[in-house]
Amino acid sequence: PGIYTFAVYQWQRYGVRDDAVLQPVCSDPRLTGRFMEVLRTARPVDPGAAQWPTPEAVEDLESEHYRIWSAARAEHRERTQGTAQYRRESLRTSHQSRLALLREQLAQAQDARIRRMREAQIASAEADHSRRLAEIDASEQRADIISQLVALGTIVVEECNG
């Protein structure tokens, strides 16, 4: 039980997959991990009893947020790099298979029109491969987490369950 300060940040994650999450930060780390659960069962307090976080408390929350965000950002970049590498390998494998089939069809083609069509398909496959590879590279390069403060306040815990 006690009065704790909190901040909630929206993290916009960019990379191979873009998404957004809410990241709470509390003056007590034990509350940070359970913040959303506590919030679901919370009820409003009398506005006169509510306390606004002090500038020092806000600074402490910002420091803790930065620590959490930095670790999450490094992990996100590493995970994005791994996913990008996996996608490159998958793309390379499927591209090689596609080219092998198209080259075999080209080698078997006798009619000039069919040969031109197969050559165009090979050129199209090469262009598609280059475009998709560039997309993977770009998504890997933009891997980041952008944070924005969305809530700041105090929470009063009157009883603890666990």
N, C-alpha and C positions, 0 to 999 in steps of 0.2 A: 504493500500500500504506500501511496505517496503521490506527489505532484511531479510530473515529468514534462519536459519540453520535447517537442517533436517538430520535424519538418518532413514534408512529402515532396519528392521530386518526380517529375516525369522524365524517364529516360527514353529518348528516341534512338533506337539502335539501327545503324546503317551498315550494310555489307551485302553478303550474298542473299540474306533474307532480312528485310526491314521489319521492325516491329516496335512497339512502345510498351513500357511497363511503368508501374508506379513503384518507387523505391522509398520506403519510409526510413527515417533516421531519428533515433530517440536518444535522450540524454542517458538512458540506461540501456546498454546493449541487449540485455535480456528482453526488454520490451520491443526492440527493433524487430527481432525475429518473429514476434507474435502480434505485431501492431495491427495488422488487418483483422486478425481474429478478435482482438480486444475491441477494435473499432466496431465490428459487427454487433457486439453485445452491449455497446456503450449507450448511455443515455445523456442528454444534455445536462449541464450543470447550470445553476443560477448564474446569469451573466455577471452579477456583482461579485460572485465568488471566483470567477475565472481570472486567471493571471496571464498577462501577456509576457512572453519570454523576454528576459533582459538582453541587452546588446551582447553581453558576455556569453549568455546561453546560446544566442543565435550564432555567435562566432564559433563556439564549441561544436554546434551542430554542423556548421559549414565545414569545419576541419574534419569531423568524422565522415561527413558525406564525401569530401574529397578523397579521403583514404579508401572508402568503400568503392567509389566511382573509379579511382585509378586502378585498383585491382580488377574490377569488373571490365574495365576498358582493355586492359592488357589481355585478360582471358578471352574477351570477345574478339580481339584482333587475332589471337592465336587460333581460336576456333574457326574464324572466317578463313584464315590462311589454309588450314587443314581441309576445310570444305571446298575451297577454291581448287586446291591441288587435286582432290578426289574428282571434282567435276572436270578438270583438265584431262586427267587420265581417262575418265569415262568418255569424254568427247573424242580424245585421240583414238581410242579403241573403236568406237562406233564409226568414226570418220575413215579409218583404215579399212574397215569391213565394207563400208559403202563404196569407197574408191575401188577396192578389189573387184567388187561385183560390177561396177560401171566399166572398169577397164576390160574385164572379161567379156562383157556384152559388146564393147567397142571392138575387141579383137575378133569376135564372131560375126560382126556385121559386115555384109557384103555391099549393100546398097549405100550409095554416097549420102542420101538424105538421112538414113538411119545412123550412119557414122557421124554426121554433123550434129544430129540430135544427141547422141551419146557424148560427144565432145562438149556440147553445151551443158549437158547434165554434170559432167566432170567439173567444168568451170564453175557452175552454180554450186556444186558441193564444196569446192575449194573456197569460194567466196563466203558461203554459209559458215564453214568451219572458222574462217578468219574472223568473221563478225561475232560469232558466239565466243570465241577465245578472247576477243577484245572485251566483250561484256563481262566475262569472268574476271579478267584482269582489272577492269574498272571497279567492279564490286569489291574486289580484294583491297584495292587502293583506298576506297572510301570508307573502309571499316572504321567505325567510330561510335561513340555514345555521346549524344548531346543531352545535357541535363537542363531542366528548368524547374525552378521552385514553384509548386502549385498550392502548398498549404503550410502554415506555420502556426503553432499554438501550444497549448498545454493540455495535458490529459491527467485526470485525477483517477487513480486506481484506489478503490475503496476496499477491495478484497482480492486476494490472490488464490487462483485455483491451479496449483502445480507450479 
